[in-house]
Structures are given as structure tokens and as C-alpha cells.
């Protein structure tokens, strides 16, 4: 079994949905969150493809969201957390910049998302786990509306441009892997 990437996935998806919120109903927010979580899961599995990669990120950490916050112009404390709670933003230390960028690429580019999901078919992460990424690869109209900001190529461009080349390289057979 691979090292657990769930803290990284949860925090990174949370950063995406807080930075590019649904703005709709509770159902819209849930649909947006599911799409973000699926994109982040695919991106994390691609970024950390081996058990050693996954274990190392658990030990070394992810780097946090500070640079991403600067890119989108968000103050780290601007997420509506209680100012008097010192640990309110602790989740942000688990945000992974490369995974955020790759997930944003997948959300903004359906063709790339399809290629990424196909690339996971032989992944050890997906072995024995029923993985369905339909909300990422083929959202219905309501899902697309719910995640309109998150899927808008122009709005997420500052994030996607950060590490898109690494994702494309990762999805190109025969290329050396770099993030």
C-alpha cells in the first residue's frame, strides 16, 4: 500500500476551492469540491508515482501555499478563519504547489485530464481501488457551472503556467520525469 497522500490531497483541494469558489448553492459547492478533489488526486498520483515518492513527501513536506497565495493575490489569513486561533491555517502547510498547478491544468483542459487518467491505469495508486474520475473528465452541465471559476483557463492561467511543462512531460511516454 502506498504512503497515505490524503492530507496533501485534502489540503490542496481545499486551497483550490477556496481560491476559486463555486459561488452557488451548497450542491454547487459540493460539485466544485468533488471536481477539485478528483483533479488533485490524479495530479498527486502522477506527481508522486512510487511508494518512495509518496513516503518522502510525507516526511519532507510539501512547501505550503505561500507562493500560490501570492500568485492569486490572497492573504493567507483571508480565508475567513478565526484570527484568534493560531492553528486555523495549519492545513495550508500541506498544500503542494506542483499538485495545485497540475490539478488546475487538468480542470482547465479536458483533453489533458483524459490523458492523465489514462496514464494512471497502470499506476500502483489505482491498483485495487475503484477510481472513477468522471466529475473531472466528463462533468455534466451543472458540474461545469458549479466549477466555472476553477475550470476557466484564463482565471487559472497564473497557476497552470507554474508547472504545466512538468505535467506535459510526465504524460509524454519515454520522457524523464521531473516536476
C-alpha positions as CSV (number, residue, x, y, z in Angstrom):
1,X,0.0,0.0,0.0
2,X,1.2,3.5,-0.9
3,X,2.0,6.0,1.8
4,X,-1.1,8.0,2.5
5,X,-1.4,11.2,0.4
6,X,-4.8,12.1,1.9
7,X,-3.6,15.1,4.0
8,X,-1.9,16.5,0.9
9,X,-4.9,15.8,-1.3
10,X,-7.4,17.3,1.2
11,X,-5.4,20.5,1.8
12,X,-4.6,21.1,-1.9
13,X,-8.2,20.6,-2.9
14,X,-9.3,22.9,-0.1
15,X,-6.9,25.6,-1.4
16,X,-8.3,25.3,-4.9
17,X,-11.9,25.6,-3.8
18,X,-11.2,28.5,-1.5
19,X,-9.2,30.3,-4.2
20,X,-11.7,29.5,-7.0
21,X,-15.1,29.1,-5.1
22,X,-18.3,27.9,-6.6
23,X,-20.4,30.9,-5.5
24,X,-23.5,28.9,-5.9
25,X,-25.7,26.7,-3.7
26,X,-24.5,24.1,-1.2
27,X,-24.9,21.5,-4.0
28,X,-22.8,23.6,-6.4
29,X,-20.1,23.9,-3.7
30,X,-20.1,20.1,-3.2
31,X,-19.9,19.6,-7.0
32,X,-17.0,22.0,-7.2
33,X,-15.2,20.3,-4.3
34,X,-15.6,16.9,-5.9
35,X,-14.1,18.1,-9.2
36,X,-11.2,19.7,-7.3
37,X,-10.6,16.6,-5.2
38,X,-10.6,14.4,-8.3
39,X,-8.2,16.7,-10.1
40,X,-5.9,16.9,-7.1
41,X,-6.0,13.1,-6.6
42,X,-5.0,12.5,-10.2
43,X,-2.3,15.2,-10.0
44,X,-0.9,13.8,-6.7
45,X,-0.8,10.3,-8.0
46,X,1.1,11.5,-11.1
47,X,3.4,13.7,-9.1
48,X,4.2,11.0,-6.5
49,X,4.0,7.8,-8.6
50,X,6.0,5.4,-6.4
51,X,5.7,4.4,-2.8
52,X,9.1,6.1,-2.1
53,X,7.9,9.4,-3.6
54,X,4.7,9.3,-1.5
55,X,6.6,8.4,1.6
56,X,9.2,11.2,1.0
57,X,6.6,13.9,0.7
58,X,5.0,12.8,3.9
59,X,8.4,13.2,5.6
60,X,9.8,16.2,3.9
61,X,6.5,18.1,3.5
62,X,5.0,20.0,0.6
63,X,6.2,23.5,0.9
64,X,2.8,25.0,1.7
65,X,0.7,27.6,-0.1
66,X,2.6,30.9,0.5
67,X,3.8,31.2,-3.1
68,X,0.4,30.2,-4.5
69,X,-1.3,32.8,-2.3
70,X,1.0,35.4,-3.7
71,X,0.3,34.4,-7.3
72,X,-3.5,34.6,-6.8
73,X,-3.3,37.7,-4.6
74,X,-4.7,36.1,-1.5
75,X,-3.5,36.8,2.0
76,X,-3.0,33.5,3.8
77,X,-5.4,34.6,6.6
78,X,-8.1,35.8,4.1
79,X,-9.9,32.5,4.1
80,X,-12.4,33.5,6.8
81,X,-10.6,31.7,9.6
82,X,-10.8,32.9,13.2
83,X,-8.0,35.3,13.8
84,X,-7.6,34.3,17.4
85,X,-7.0,30.6,16.5
86,X,-3.3,30.1,15.9
87,X,-3.7,26.7,14.1
88,X,-6.6,27.9,11.9
89,X,-4.4,27.9,8.8
90,X,-2.3,24.8,9.6
91,X,-3.9,22.9,6.8
92,X,-2.1,25.3,4.4
93,X,1.2,23.7,5.2
94,X,0.1,20.5,3.4
95,X,-0.7,22.4,0.1
96,X,1.6,21.2,-2.7
97,X,2.3,23.8,-5.3
98,X,3.1,21.4,-8.1
99,X,0.0,19.4,-7.4
100,X,-2.1,22.6,-7.4
101,X,-0.7,23.6,-10.7
102,X,-1.2,20.2,-12.3
103,X,-4.7,19.9,-10.9
104,X,-5.6,23.3,-12.3
105,X,-4.2,22.2,-15.7
106,X,-6.4,19.1,-15.6
107,X,-9.5,21.1,-14.7
108,X,-8.9,23.7,-17.4
109,X,-8.0,21.2,-20.2
110,X,-10.4,18.2,-20.6
111,X,-8.0,16.6,-23.1
112,X,-5.1,16.7,-20.7
113,X,-7.4,15.4,-17.9
114,X,-8.3,12.4,-20.1
115,X,-4.6,11.7,-20.8
116,X,-3.8,11.9,-17.2
117,X,-6.5,9.5,-16.1
118,X,-5.4,7.0,-18.8
119,X,-1.8,7.4,-17.5
120,X,-2.9,6.2,-14.1
121,X,-4.3,3.0,-15.4
122,X,-1.0,1.2,-14.7
123,X,-0.3,3.2,-11.5
124,X,0.2,1.4,-8.2
125,X,-2.0,4.1,-6.6
126,X,-5.0,2.9,-8.6
127,X,-4.4,-0.8,-8.1
128,X,-7.2,-2.4,-6.1
129,X,-9.0,0.9,-5.7
130,X,-12.2,1.6,-7.6
131,X,-11.2,5.0,-9.1
132,X,-13.8,6.9,-11.1
133,X,-12.8,10.4,-12.3
134,X,-16.0,11.2,-14.3
135,X,-16.5,14.5,-12.5
136,X,-13.1,15.6,-13.7
137,X,-13.1,14.2,-17.2
138,X,-16.8,14.5,-18.2
139,X,-18.7,16.8,-15.9
140,X,-22.3,17.4,-16.7
141,X,-23.7,21.0,-17.3
142,X,-24.4,21.5,-13.6
143,X,-20.9,20.4,-12.6
144,X,-19.3,22.7,-15.2
145,X,-21.4,25.7,-13.9
146,X,-20.6,24.8,-10.3
147,X,-16.8,24.9,-11.0
148,X,-16.9,27.7,-13.6
149,X,-14.1,29.7,-11.9
150,X,-12.0,26.6,-11.2
151,X,-12.2,25.4,-14.8
152,X,-11.8,28.8,-16.5
153,X,-8.5,28.6,-18.4
154,X,-7.9,32.4,-18.2
155,X,-8.6,32.6,-14.5
156,X,-6.4,29.7,-13.5
157,X,-3.6,30.6,-16.0
158,X,-1.3,32.1,-13.4
159,X,-1.4,28.7,-11.6
160,X,-1.3,26.4,-14.6
161,X,1.7,28.2,-16.1
162,X,3.8,27.5,-13.0
163,X,4.3,23.7,-13.6
164,X,2.4,22.8,-16.8
165,X,5.5,21.8,-18.6
166,X,6.3,19.2,-15.9
167,X,2.8,17.7,-16.3
168,X,3.0,17.5,-20.1
169,X,6.5,15.9,-19.7
170,X,5.1,13.4,-17.2
171,X,2.3,12.5,-19.6
172,X,4.7,12.1,-22.6
173,X,5.9,8.5,-22.9
174,X,9.6,8.0,-22.9
175,X,10.4,11.4,-21.3
176,X,12.4,11.6,-18.0
177,X,10.1,12.5,-15.0
178,X,10.5,15.9,-13.4
179,X,8.1,18.1,-11.6
